[in-house]
Amino acid sequence: MPKPFLSVERLTQRFPDGQGGTLTVFENATFGVEKGEFVVILGHSGCGKSTIMNILAGLGQPTSGVVLMDGYEVSGPSLDRGVVFQNYSLLPWLSALKNVTFGIKPRYPDWSAAKVEAHARTFLVMVGLEGDVVHRKPSQLSGGMRQRVSIARAFANHPKLLLLDEPFGALDALTRGTIQDELLKIWGGTEQTVFMITHDIDEAILLADRILLMTNGPFARVAESVEITIPRPRTRTEIVDHPNYYAIRNHLVHFLGHRSQKMAGERVGDDNQRPEPVRIENSVQKPIPTSGPARDLKAVNQ
């Protein structure tokens, strides 16, 4: 069987516990992401989501396991991987426009200055920034505008993998919704693969093709892979009327509210490393059992 575009294989992370021992944050995390797929990972604080993100970005090294992207092992940062953080991470002495061109220049060293600027402006327009505002420095921009610049900068570099670490967590609800829509529009017009962390269940359902669910730490693992069976394009005002929406949402809430804790520290055999696939395709959700293996938790009514 061919490997997916992004293949995470038996990833384990341990840290010193401060008492001479070690703390296993997550163990044998194994999953794949196909090219062009939008995957979101959900789990409680402390399960290792951000640590996995840092490893995918090349900013951290796992204790064991490997990450392969496009057939090559991930080792260190690369222009093929773009990251959008929650705290914007813009260069404060540069304008919005120059923050975007700063990343384009090393990506396309043969481009003229005019071509680099035109390319940057194209992506700034895509996130709703144009005119004099692009010449403002980050301190002169609102939080929502700063995050728009971060997203434009990441997409403008055409990375093979875009990593989003709770990019809307610091924004108010109205701004968050607007930028989510812009993110979907840009992503829909590219072939970029996206891996995102969020704590917002509704945001995850709106954006994702699949949602990976992690158990609580320590010894956390990626337990389920929930397919979002709501067709695209999606809007937040329309998806709530789809017959699968609340069935999917209830499954996610139940996992995070109950089963993630119950499954915490549960060890699995070598043959069961990959998350259990879950497909919810129904108009009336079947009751979700409170015990038993993950494969018994599918709400399927085809």
N, C-alpha and C positions, 0 to 999 in steps of 0.2 A: 504494500500500500504506500503511495507517495506521501511524503511528509507535507503538512500544511506550510503556508508561507512563513508563519511564525510558529516555532515549535518549542515549547517549554517542557523540559524533560527532567522529572524527579528533582525539582529544585528544593533545596533545604537551606534554611538559614538559622544559625545558632549564634548567640552572643554570650559573652561572660555575664553571669548573674550577680556579680559583685561579692559573692561568697565563696569563690574558688571553684564554682561549678559552671555549668552552661545552661542557657535558656533556649529551647527550641521554639522559635516563633512559628514557623511552618515547616512541614516535612513532606517531601515527595510531591510537591505541586506539579501537576502534569496536565497540560492542555495545549490546544492548537488554535490558531487564528488564520483564517483563509485570506487570501489577497483581496483587498477591497472591502473587507468585512468591518463592521463597527461593533466592537465588543466592549461591554461594561462589566466591571467587577464590583460586587457588593459584599460587604462584611462589616462586622463591628470593629471599632478601634482596637488596635493591638493584635489583629489577626495577620498583619504583614502585607497589606495591600500596597502601601507606599514603598515598602522594601522591594517588593516584586517590580514595581514601576521603576525604581532606581536601577535595578539589575537590568531591566529591559533597555533602559537609557544608556547603560554602560557606566553609570555613576557609582555602582557598587558591585561587589563580588559575592556570589553565594558561597556558603560553606561547601556545598556539593551540588551536582546537577549541571545542566547545560541549557543555554538558550541558543537556538539556531534561527537565523532570519535569512530567507532566500537561499538556504543551503549552507550558510557560513555562520560560524560561531560568533556570538556577540561578545566583544572584548573592548571595553573603553568606549567613549563617546564617538559619534560619527554624524556627518551631515545627512546620512540616510535615515536618521532618527531625530525627529523634532519633538520638543517638549514644551507644553504650556502648563505653567505652575499656577497655583491659586493666588500667589502674591505678585503676579504680573512679571517680575524679573526684567524690567526694562532698564536700559542704560539712562540714568537721570540727566546726563549732560547732552543727550541727543534728542532731537525732535522726533515726533512720531514717525515721520517719513524716513529719517535717517536711522531709526531703530530697525526699520524693515530692510532698508538697503544694506545696512551693516551685515546682515546675515546672507544677503543675496550675493554680495561680491565674492566671497570665498567659494560659494557654490558654483558660480558661473564666472570665473576669472577672465574669460575672453570677451565678455560683454562690455560694451561701451557704457560710460556713465549715464548717458541719456537712456539707454535700453534698461539699465538697472533701475533707474528712477521710474520709468514708465511701468515696468513690471510691478514695482512696489506700490505705485498708485493704483494699479488695477485691483490688487488685493485689499488695499485700504478701502476702496469704493465698495468692494464686496461686503465689507463689514460695516458699511454705513459711515465711513469717514472720508470726507473730501473737502476741498476748499482750504481756507486759511487754517483750519483746525489741525491739518497734518504738519504744520510748522510749529506747533506748540510742543513744549517739553512735557514729560510725564507729570510734573508737579502742577501743570496748568490744565490737566485733564481730569475728568471724573473717573471713579473706579471702573465704571462700565466702559468708558472710552479706552482706558489703559488695557483692559482685557481684550478689547477689540483689536488693538495694536498687536498684542501678544499672539492672537489667533492669526491675524494677517501675516505676521512675521513667520510663523510656523508653516502655514500653507504655502507662502511665497517661495519657500525653499524646496518645494516638491519632495519632501522626505518620503521614503518608502513606508515608514511607520510613524504615525503621529501619536504621541503619548500625552494624555490630558489628565492632570492630577487635580481633581476637584476644581476645575477652572472657573466655575460659577459660584463657588461656596461663599464668597465674600460680597456677593451682589444682592441687591434688593430683588424682590420677586418679579417686578415688571421688567427691569433691565435684564434679569436672567432669562426671562422668556423671549425677549427680543433677540438676544445674542444666540440663544439656542436655535432659533429659526434661521439666523444667518449662518450658523455653523452647519446646519443641515443642508442649506442651499449650496454652500461651498463644497462640502463633502460629496453631495450628490453629483457635482460636475467634475469630480476627480476620480482617480482610481486608488487613492490613498487608503491605507489600512489604519484604523483607529482603535486604540486601546485606552479606555477611560476609567478613572476612579470617581465614584460619587457616593454620597450617602442618601441621595434623593431618589426614592423608588419611582416616582412619577417621571422624573427626568430620565431615568434609565429606560423605562418603557418607551418613552417618546423617541429616544435617540438610537437605541441599540437594535442590532440584529439578534444578538444573544446576550444573556446576562449570566456571568459566572458567580456562583454563590460560595462564599467561604465560611467554614465553621469558625467558632471562636478559638482564640489561642489560649494557652500555648499548644504546640503540636497541631496548629490549624492546617486545613487542607482545602483544596477546591473540590467541593462535594457534588455540585450540580451545575449543569449547563442548560439554562432555560431559553428555549427559542421563543422569540417574540413573533407570534403568529398574527400580526396586524399589518396589513399591506402598507407600503409606502406609495405616495408621500403621506406623511402624518402631520396633523396639527393637534395641539393640545385641546382644542375645543371639540374636535371630531373623534379622537381616539376613545374618549370616555363612552361614546355610544356604540363602539364596536363590541359584539358579544363576547369576545375573548378578553377584553380589557380587565374587568374586575376579577375574572377567574385567574388571570396571570398575577394581578396585583395581590389578591388574597394569598396566592401560593408564596409570593415573595415575602409578604408580611408575616405569614405563618412561619416560614423558615427562619427569618431574622429574629422574630419575637420568641420563638420556642425551640425549634430544632437545631439552630446553630449552636446553642448552649448545650443542648442534650447530646449532640454529636461531638462536642469539644473533647479533644484528646483521644478520640476513637481511632484506633489504628486499623489499617486495611492491608490486605495481602498484596504481594507484588503484582498480581494480575488485575488489581482493581485500582490502579493509580488514577486513571482518567475520570473526570467528573461524569456522573450519571446524566445522560441526556433526558430532558423533560420537554415534551411538546403538549401544549394545552390548546386544543382545537375543539371548542364546544360552545354551546349557547347556555347550557346549564352546568355549572361546575359540580363534579362529583366530590363528596366529602374527602378531605385529605386525612389519611390515617395519622395518628400521633406516635406510632411505633412501627418498627419493621425496617427493612433495607430501603435505600433511597429509590430503587427501581419500583417499589410499590407506591411511591408518592406521586406518580404521574396522574394528572387529571385529564384523561383522554376520552372523548366521546365523539367519535367520527361517524 
